Amino acid sequence: MAAQTGHQPDSGTTDMTEHLKTWHGFLSFMKWQVVGAIALLVFLAIFRTHG
């Protein structure tokens, strides 16, 4: 069996303000990625060069 090191997990110490700020930043980044991908697809559909 593994030896106990005496290290206790840090439970309940999450900074929720920072966590939510990071999550909202991630969602904003993903939203603009989707908008950019759609804009690129529309651009390619309008200016396609094959018959």
C-alpha positions as CSV (number, residue, x, y, z in Angstrom):
1,M,0.0,0.0,0.0
2,A,1.2,3.5,-0.7
3,A,2.8,5.4,2.1
4,Q,1.0,8.4,3.5
5,T,3.0,11.6,2.7
6,G,1.1,13.8,5.0
7,H,-0.1,16.0,2.1
8,Q,-3.7,16.9,2.4
9,P,-5.6,18.0,-0.8
10,D,-6.5,21.7,-1.0
11,S,-10.3,21.4,-0.9
12,G,-12.5,24.5,-1.1
13,T,-9.8,27.0,-2.1
14,T,-10.9,27.6,-5.7
15,D,-11.1,31.4,-6.4
16,M,-14.5,31.4,-8.1
17,T,-14.2,35.0,-9.3
18,E,-11.0,34.1,-11.2
19,H,-12.5,30.8,-12.4
20,L,-15.6,32.5,-13.9
21,K,-13.5,35.2,-15.5
22,T,-11.4,32.5,-17.2
23,W,-14.6,30.7,-18.3
24,H,-16.2,33.8,-19.7
25,G,-12.9,34.6,-21.6
26,F,-12.9,31.1,-23.0
27,L,-16.5,31.4,-24.2
28,S,-15.8,34.7,-25.8
29,F,-12.7,33.3,-27.6
30,M,-14.8,30.4,-28.9
31,K,-17.6,32.6,-30.0
32,W,-15.2,34.7,-32.1
33,Q,-13.6,31.5,-33.5
34,V,-17.0,30.3,-34.7
35,V,-17.8,33.7,-36.2
36,G,-14.5,33.8,-38.0
37,A,-14.9,30.3,-39.4
38,I,-18.4,31.1,-40.7
39,A,-17.1,34.3,-42.3
40,L,-14.3,32.3,-43.9
41,L,-16.7,29.8,-45.3
42,V,-19.0,32.5,-46.7
43,F,-16.0,34.2,-48.3
44,L,-14.8,31.0,-49.9
45,A,-18.4,30.2,-51.1
46,I,-18.7,33.6,-52.7
47,F,-15.3,33.7,-54.4
48,R,-14.9,30.1,-55.4
49,T,-12.8,29.7,-58.5
50,H,-13.9,26.3,-59.9
51,G,-16.8,25.8,-62.4
